[in-house]
Amino acid sequence: MITLEDIRKPVSREMKEFNSRFKSEISSDILLVNLVTRFVLRKKGKQMRPLFVFLSSRLTGEITDSTYTAASLIELMHTATLVHDDVVDESNERRGTFSVKAIWKSKVAVLFGDYLLAQGLLLAVRNKDYDLLEIVSNASREMSEGELLQIQKTRSLNIDLDTYYEVIRKKTASLIASCTASGAKAAGAGSAIVDQVYQMGIQIGMAFQIKDDLFDYQPHGVIGKPTGNDIKDKKFTLPLIYALNQAQPASRKSIIRKIKNGNRSQHVVNEVVQFVNDMGGIDFANTKMHEYKSAAMEILHSFPDSPARNSLRDLVEFTVSREK
């Protein structure tokens, strides 16, 4: 199976340089800020978003100083969003370890997230990369709207498929699209190419989120049972929404009631997972995920063959085949 290390090869030198620059860009004279920063950087994850930026620049032109600005701007915004999300969700865990909120409490977490956002704005303004700032600011607005739309609909337990697609387009796909679009813009691509790779990023992001949805229904860990975290949190994701739409009214009401009143027990999770399987929700979500992947690939293959195009192809494949 292809690895992220293989995928990074066309831009491995630039990614190393990016990590060095990024550390200096978020440093501060305040000891507490640097303490939290070191903690966050120690668990930085797969860095797929900066990778999308650099590969998109290489796909459409050459990597420039603006590419580094774009990658930093997006990574700052994304990290700030994660820190803020843990406060909103009252989560004490992030990527298998303690969250910033768990260690330093909500006030520090919110202020640290604000600090990261401010650093991103200053970086773009300092380098006069206003076009990049517009792309990423639009993504930030879309993500906030997506979260609020999801909250609005979840409270009423009334999310149809069209609303679900709109939520994930805003919440997840807009960020991936900002990576691909800003990478192309930083490389000097014209507006038509930037729009093209933006649409590619939307398709990738939709597939990415549906893959996340499917994790809830797949066996994990030693006991080999579905985690059901979305079910426990009463989140209505694609497999469940589709299954509810296929069910008879009585069955639909029963499942919604169990999710709404469930005590986060594995018994409720198992019952919902079985229901979703029986109603074809897993198969439907898998099919939609591959449709979005195919749409992304079609756009990607309109570009000339190159190592960057091959790595982007493999990164899209990785997105829908990853195990976590």
Secondary structure, DSSP 8 states (H G I E B T S, - for coil): ---HHHHHGGGHHHHHHHHHHHHHHT--S-HHHHHHHHHHHHT-TT-HHHHHHHHHHHHHS---HHHHHHHHHHHHHHHHHHHHHHHHTT--EETTEE-HHHHHHHHHHHHHHHHHHHHHHHHHHHTT-HHHHHHHHHHHHHHHHHHHHHHHHHHTT---HHHHHHHHIIIIIHHHHHHHHHHHHHTT--HHHHHHHHHHHHHHHHHHHHHHHHHTTSEETTTTEE--HHHHTT---HHHHHHHHHS-HHHHHHHHHHHHH--S-HHHHHHHHHHHHHTTHHHHHHHHHHHHHHHHHHHHTTS---HHHHHHHHHHHHHHH---
